[in-house]
Amino acid sequence: MGLFDMFKGAPPELTPKLSLAVGLLHMINADGQVEAEEIGNVLQALGNDKALMDAAGRYARAKDIDSYLAESAKLLNTDQKMCILLNLFDSLLADGIAAPEEQALFSRFLSAYGVSEQTIEPYTLGIALKNKREVLE
């Protein structure tokens, strides 16, 4: 136990909703730049639930990404994992750039959740087209 650990408090218990929020926070922080579009996407995905966003921040500060991935992989069923993965993919495209760090993190999620690129590709193609607003100009 570190000198100041007593002030941290216990992280919130991971739930499927909290898993989504924590995953989204990790994704928007992956490239070291948090864009307004990314924050808006996270809030939209969470139904503007600021308490959930705060809980996700507490969890993310208390546990590293590897612990989160292992814990969430055990907790979530297949549909919940796919829901989170698709929200993460949508989030990483929110600013129009899929940074290498975001792509690497997404691959880590795929691996942790046991989902292949071939399985998720049809969904991600749809999300990519949804975010390709320049086709409307």
N, C-alpha and C positions, 0 to 999 in steps of 0.2 A: 504494500500500500504506500503510495506516494504521500508526501507531506500535505498536499492540499486535496487529496481524494475524498476526504470526509465532507467537503463542501459540494461535491458534484451531485450527490443524490443518485439513486438507482435509475438507470435508463427505463423508459416505459417498456412494457411488455409488447413484443412484436405481434402484430395482428396482420391479416391480409391487407387492410387499408393502410396501416402504418408501413407495411412493406412497400407498397406503391410509393408512398410519400418519401421514404428514405431512399429508395432507388432513384426517384426523380431528382432529389437533392444531390446525390452522388453524380448523376449524369450532367446536371447543369454546372457542376463544379469541376468536371473532368478536364476541361481545357484551360482552367484557371481564369476564365472570363465568364461572368454571368451577365447575359444580355437581357434586356427588358422583355423581349419576345419569349425567352426561356422562362422567366419568372411568371409571365402571364399564362404560359402553357401549363406550368405546374399548378398554379392556382385554379385554372380551369379544370384540370384533371382531378383536383381534389375538391371540386365543388365549392371553391372559395372558403374552405374550412381552415381558418387560420390557426385554430387550436391543434389540428392535425399537423399542420406545417411546423408549429412550434415543437410538438412532440417528436416529429421526425428530426428536427435539428438537435434535440437533446439526445436522441438515440444515436445519431450519426457522430456526435461528439464523443459519446461514451464507448462506442464500438467501432472497430476498424472495418473496412470493406469486406475483408475475408470472413470475419465473424458474421457480419450481416448476411453475406451470400450463403454461407453454410446454414445459418439459422432459418433464413427465409426459404431455402430450397427444401428443408425438412417440413416446414409449416404449410406450404402452399400446395394446392392440388394443380392439376395440369391446366385447367381453364384459368386459374388465378395467375399462374406463371405466364401464360400467353398474354393475358390482359396487361400485366406489368411490362413484359417485353415490348408489346406494341405501343404502350404509352411512352416507354423509354425511347423507342425509335422515333416516335413523333416528336418527342422533346429534343432529341439530338438534331433534328432537322429544322427546329423552330426558327433558328437564326439564319437558315439558308446554307449553312456550312457544316458538313460532317467532319469535324476535326479528327485528326489521327488518334488523339487521346480518347475522344468519345467513341470512336469505332473500336478501339481496344477494350474499353470498358464494356461496351455492348457485347463483344465477343466473350468477355469474362462472364457476363450474365448468361449468355447462351450455354456456355460450358457448365456453369454451376447448376443451371436448371435442366440440363440434359436435353436441350432443344437444338436440332441441327439447323444450319443455314438453309438447307433445302426445304425444311419444314416451314420456316418462317418467311422465306423469300416471297411467296405470293402475297402475303399480307403487307410486307414492307414495300413492295412495288406499288400497291394501292395507296399507302401512306405517302410515299414519295410523290406520286402524281397529285394527291390532295394538296401537298405543300408546294407544288410547282405552279405558282400563281402567274408566272410570266406567260403562260400559254393563254391567259385571258387578255393580254394587252394587244 
